[in-house]
Amino acid sequence: MDTGIWATWYDVDPAQRHELHDWLHSTYFPFLKQIPGIAWVAHYEDMGGGPGMKTVGGRVQRASGDIGSATQFAVLVGASTPQVFFNPLIYDVEKRSEFQPQLAKRKGLRSVILSEQTRVNGPSAHLRTPGTTPGPAIQMGAFTMGTLEQEIDLGCWYAQYRLPFMAHVPSCIAARKMVSVVGWAKHSILYEFTSLEGRMNDFEHGHEELALDPKEWTGRIVQGTIHAPGSPTVGRRIWPPVE
């Protein structure tokens, strides 16, 4: 299984993007994959979602303070458990001298280590072998709740409504709810889809847009969230390449 995820968001100057990505894909990610306990590495570019998602993103509260402002790209590393990232400490691995010239090109870094709380498989789960790289498209949120009462409401919403719904979204591969072990944002949700088009048609239109209505349960939940910059990330996988 892969119940631990180390997620890193970063920005990069367009002039340095090609060189950095070539190095990440050919050198750094293969190195990470050979560390015992690490199951997969996936690289996503944020595409921003549709008009409804952009409207939702403009209405949610954003975290204050220096937590990292990056929004362009997300690197997700899956492990058998979160403990894998502490032996060796994954942040020490990033400090290795041979990696620094390229990793220093990343800007606005934000990083969290997450532990899976629960997950559901969707109708398209057969397209991914358990414990392997997440789907070609994702939506990933990172947030905290404003009050204890809102946090309880969030737990009920995921258990009674959102996750059971995702189990029937045609393009959904899986959805996993996670909590933070290290880093800002107590809560995270990772939805995997077969494609951005499938996500738009099956999920954003008519369902995720309920977040715009404060009378809906989804709308009430969204009103109580405090999101990281750019959250939720709506991304397409750029490594491993989508076949």
MARLUM-560854 format. One line per field, with one value per residue (C-alpha): residue number from 1; residue in three letters; x negated, y, z negated. Coordinates in nm, 4 decimals, decimal comma. Each point is the difference from the previous one (the first is absolute). Layout:
N
torke: NUM ...
kolti: ALA ...
c1: X ...
c2: Y ...
c3: Z ...
***
This chain:
243
torke: 1 2 3 4 5 6 7 8 9 10 11 12 13 14 15 16 17 18 19 20 21 22 23 24 25 26 27 28 29 30 31 32 33 34 35 36 37 38 39 40 41 42 43 44 45 46 47 48 49 50 51 52 53 54 55 56 57 58 59 60 61 62 63 64 65 66 67 68 69 70 71 72 73 74 75 76 77 78 79 80 81 82 83 84 85 86 87 88 89 90 91 92 93 94 95 96 97 98 99 100 101 102 103 104 105 106 107 108 109 110 111 112 113 114 115 116 117 118 119 120 121 122 123 124 125 126 127 128 129 130 131 132 133 134 135 136 137 138 139 140 141 142 143 144 145 146 147 148 149 150 151 152 153 154 155 156 157 158 159 160 161 162 163 164 165 166 167 168 169 170 171 172 173 174 175 176 177 178 179 180 181 182 183 184 185 186 187 188 189 190 191 192 193 194 195 196 197 198 199 200 201 202 203 204 205 206 207 208 209 210 211 212 213 214 215 216 217 218 219 220 221 222 223 224 225 226 227 228 229 230 231 232 233 234 235 236 237 238 239 240 241 242 243
kolti: MET ASP THR GLY ILE TRP ALA THR TRP TYR ASP VAL ASP PRO ALA GLN ARG HIS GLU LEU HIS ASP TRP LEU HIS SER THR TYR PHE PRO PHE LEU LYS GLN ILE PRO GLY ILE ALA TRP VAL ALA HIS TYR GLU ASP MET GLY GLY GLY PRO GLY MET LYS THR VAL GLY GLY ARG VAL GLN ARG ALA SER GLY ASP ILE GLY SER ALA THR GLN PHE ALA VAL LEU VAL GLY ALA SER THR PRO GLN VAL PHE PHE ASN PRO LEU ILE TYR ASP VAL GLU LYS ARG SER GLU PHE GLN PRO GLN LEU ALA LYS ARG LYS GLY LEU ARG SER VAL ILE LEU SER GLU GLN THR ARG VAL ASN GLY PRO SER ALA HIS LEU ARG THR PRO GLY THR THR PRO GLY PRO ALA ILE GLN MET GLY ALA PHE THR MET GLY THR LEU GLU GLN GLU ILE ASP LEU GLY CYS TRP TYR ALA GLN TYR ARG LEU PRO PHE MET ALA HIS VAL PRO SER CYS ILE ALA ALA ARG LYS MET VAL SER VAL VAL GLY TRP ALA LYS HIS SER ILE LEU TYR GLU PHE THR SER LEU GLU GLY ARG MET ASN ASP PHE GLU HIS GLY HIS GLU GLU LEU ALA LEU ASP PRO LYS GLU TRP THR GLY ARG ILE VAL GLN GLY THR ILE HIS ALA PRO GLY SER PRO THR VAL GLY ARG ARG ILE TRP PRO PRO VAL GLU
c1: 0,0000 -0,0935 0,1440 -0,2660 -0,0399 -0,2674 0,1331 -0,2064 0,1322 -0,2434 -0,0263 -0,2823 -0,1142 0,1132 -0,3589 -0,1114 0,3030 -0,1168 -0,3409 0,1441 0,2692 -0,2432 -0,2194 0,2898 0,1377 -0,3298 -0,2002 0,1746 0,3296 -0,1679 -0,2311 0,2975 0,1744 -0,2892 0,0238 0,1442 0,3698 0,0677 0,2581 0,0317 -0,0766 0,2392 -0,0410 0,3005 0,0477 0,2842 0,2559 0,2387 0,3298 0,3047 0,1913 0,1875 -0,3204 -0,1601 0,3004 -0,0183 -0,3739 0,0627 0,2451 -0,1794 -0,2091 -0,3775 -0,2625 -0,2067 -0,3667 -0,3029 0,1127 -0,1226 0,1804 -0,0640 0,2888 -0,1440 -0,1172 0,0501 -0,2256 0,1676 -0,2063 0,1871 -0,1322 0,1229 0,0439 -0,0946 -0,2799 -0,1981 -0,0655 -0,1752 -0,2594 -0,1889 0,1480 0,1219 -0,0912 -0,3629 0,0034 0,1015 -0,3023 -0,2543 -0,2594 0,0437 0,3715 -0,0212 -0,0839 0,3231 0,2299 -0,0959 0,1888 0,3292 0,1676 0,2727 -0,0358 0,2710 -0,0336 0,2106 -0,0188 0,3466 0,1538 0,3013 0,3124 0,2320 0,0575 0,2598 -0,0454 0,1970 0,1475 -0,3307 -0,2141 -0,0831 -0,2159 -0,2596 -0,1642 0,0209 -0,3135 -0,1106 -0,0188 0,3183 0,2159 -0,0596 0,1960 0,0457 0,1739 -0,1836 0,1008 -0,2033 0,1821 0,0931 0,3409 0,0945 0,1608 0,0369 0,3669 -0,0933 -0,2601 0,2628 0,2326 -0,2830 -0,0456 0,3706 0,0100 -0,2810 0,1395 0,3667 -0,0045 -0,3140 -0,1906 0,3093 0,0758 -0,3535 0,0407 0,2539 -0,1654 -0,0786 -0,3440 -0,1094 -0,2825 -0,0209 0,0371 -0,2056 0,0469 -0,3242 -0,1253 -0,3326 -0,2933 -0,2366 0,0753 0,2775 0,3601 0,1510 0,2192 -0,0589 0,2145 -0,1332 0,2435 -0,1341 0,1658 -0,0506 -0,0301 0,0581 0,2907 0,1603 -0,0462 0,1630 0,2985 0,0609 -0,1042 -0,0433 0,3139 0,3062 -0,1768 -0,3134 0,1845 0,2301 -0,2794 0,1278 0,3326 -0,0244 0,3352 -0,1529 -0,2003 -0,2980 0,0313 0,0075 -0,3132 -0,1894 0,0894 -0,1757 -0,3241 -0,3271 -0,2003 -0,3652 -0,0979 0,1357 0,1990 0,1609 -0,2521 0,1655 -0,2869 -0,0990 -0,2751 -0,3184 -0,2088 0,0212 0,1329 0,3661 0,0214
c2: 0,0000 0,3693 0,1689 0,2726 0,2893 0,2664 0,2924 0,2953 0,2993 0,2261 0,2708 0,0337 0,2704 -0,0876 0,0320 -0,2717 -0,2279 -0,2306 -0,0655 -0,0576 -0,2369 -0,2011 -0,0472 -0,0827 -0,2615 -0,1608 0,0221 0,1147 -0,1868 -0,3332 0,0556 0,0564 -0,3116 -0,2244 0,1057 -0,2973 0,0433 0,2577 -0,1351 0,2708 0,3587 0,2147 0,3502 0,2226 0,3370 0,2110 0,0813 0,1990 -0,1783 0,1467 0,3243 -0,1426 -0,1076 0,3379 0,1682 -0,2293 0,0666 0,3716 -0,0278 -0,2279 0,1349 -0,0235 -0,0752 0,2888 -0,0106 -0,1421 -0,3503 0,0027 0,1668 -0,2499 -0,1087 -0,1077 -0,3580 -0,2771 -0,2992 -0,2879 -0,2842 -0,3047 -0,2326 -0,3055 0,2157 0,3587 -0,1415 -0,0734 0,3739 0,0141 -0,2765 0,1396 0,3445 0,1052 0,3645 -0,1008 -0,1874 0,3239 0,1783 -0,2258 0,2107 -0,1747 0,0911 0,3615 0,1746 -0,1241 -0,0054 0,3622 0,1006 -0,0747 0,3068 0,0579 -0,3516 -0,1525 -0,3554 -0,2352 -0,3612 -0,1549 -0,3128 -0,1625 0,0120 -0,1828 -0,0604 -0,1182 -0,1443 0,1338 -0,1800 0,0449 -0,1540 -0,2952 0,2345 0,0259 -0,2836 0,0637 0,1644 0,1455 0,3521 0,2095 0,0719 0,2225 0,2835 0,1056 0,2518 0,0501 0,2341 0,0980 0,1889 0,0464 0,0679 0,3157 -0,1601 -0,3334 -0,0146 0,0507 -0,2755 -0,2424 0,1057 -0,0661 -0,3546 -0,0704 0,1510 -0,2230 -0,3122 0,0461 0,1928 0,0850 -0,3297 -0,2167 0,2294 -0,0361 -0,3777 0,0500 0,2745 -0,1772 0,1568 -0,0336 -0,2459 0,0617 0,2620 0,0075 0,2232 0,0732 0,1863 0,1743 -0,1499 0,2861 0,3375 0,2546 -0,1133 -0,2604 -0,1472 -0,1068 -0,1708 -0,1664 -0,0890 -0,2026 0,0123 -0,1651 0,3428 0,3693 -0,0201 -0,2803 0,1958 0,3055 -0,1882 -0,2418 0,2040 0,3749 0,0583 -0,0425 -0,1268 0,1871 0,3169 -0,0652 0,1635 0,3326 -0,0410 0,0622 -0,1758 -0,3288 -0,2189 0,0280 0,3766 0,0086 -0,2158 0,2178 0,3128 -0,1465 -0,0922 0,1929 -0,1101 0,0054 0,2237 -0,1436 -0,2731 -0,2030 -0,0993 -0,1291 -0,1699 -0,2118 -0,2565 0,0840 -0,2856 -0,2899 0,0852 -0,0786 -0,2704
c3: 0,0000 0,0145 -0,3091 -0,0185 0,2431 0,0048 0,2037 0,1193 0,1920 0,1855 0,2632 0,2515 0,2405 0,3550 0,1240 -0,2440 0,0225 0,2787 -0,1550 -0,3469 0,1235 0,2119 -0,3079 -0,2312 0,2374 0,0983 -0,3238 -0,3161 0,0170 0,0896 -0,2994 -0,2315 0,1307 -0,1041 -0,3669 -0,1948 -0,0697 0,2720 0,2423 0,2639 0,1024 0,2023 0,1445 0,0764 0,1676 -0,1355 0,2712 -0,2178 0,0621 0,1692 -0,0593 -0,2980 -0,1729 0,0659 -0,1616 -0,3024 -0,0280 -0,0034 -0,2896 -0,2457 -0,2855 0,0471 -0,2626 -0,1258 -0,0877 0,1775 0,0924 0,3617 0,2882 0,2823 0,2229 0,3378 -0,0589 -0,2549 -0,0662 -0,1842 -0,1452 -0,1267 -0,2699 -0,1845 -0,3139 -0,0944 -0,2167 0,3167 0,0353 -0,3364 0,0526 0,1784 -0,0645 0,3421 -0,0582 -0,0577 0,3302 0,1718 -0,1506 0,1702 0,1806 0,3347 0,0014 -0,1124 0,3310 0,1584 -0,3033 -0,0739 0,3145 -0,1752 -0,1495 -0,2578 -0,1397 -0,2145 -0,1276 -0,2108 -0,1093 -0,0072 -0,1490 0,1591 -0,2146 0,2383 0,3712 0,2461 0,3452 0,2928 0,3023 0,1885 -0,2767 0,2274 0,2104 -0,2788 -0,1890 -0,3774 -0,1371 0,3340 0,1441 -0,0363 0,3023 0,3028 -0,1632 -0,3606 -0,2198 -0,3282 -0,2809 -0,3070 -0,2730 -0,3643 -0,1525 -0,1864 -0,3080 -0,1766 0,0996 0,3651 -0,0272 -0,1305 0,2823 0,2468 -0,1295 0,0329 0,3498 0,1268 -0,1679 0,0856 0,3261 0,1970 -0,0066 0,0643 0,2935 0,1411 0,0015 0,2815 0,2098 0,3326 0,0566 -0,3651 -0,0635 -0,3743 -0,2706 -0,3150 -0,3045 -0,1849 -0,3054 -0,0442 -0,1888 0,0901 0,1570 0,0278 0,0585 -0,2280 0,2747 0,3574 0,2612 0,3151 0,2786 0,2927 0,3421 0,3356 0,1658 -0,0567 0,2433 -0,1994 -0,3210 0,1548 0,1380 -0,2880 -0,3004 0,0364 0,2036 -0,2172 -0,3118 -0,1018 0,0995 -0,2994 -0,1984 0,1346 -0,1820 -0,3776 -0,0459 0,1195 -0,2376 0,2376 -0,0015 -0,3800 -0,0179 0,2465 -0,1954 -0,3049 0,1755 -0,0014 0,3037 0,0932 0,2957 0,3234 -0,1761 0,1378 0,2644 0,3169 0,1767 0,2967 -0,0477 0,1875 -0,1468 0,0362 0,3463 0,0591 0,2645
***
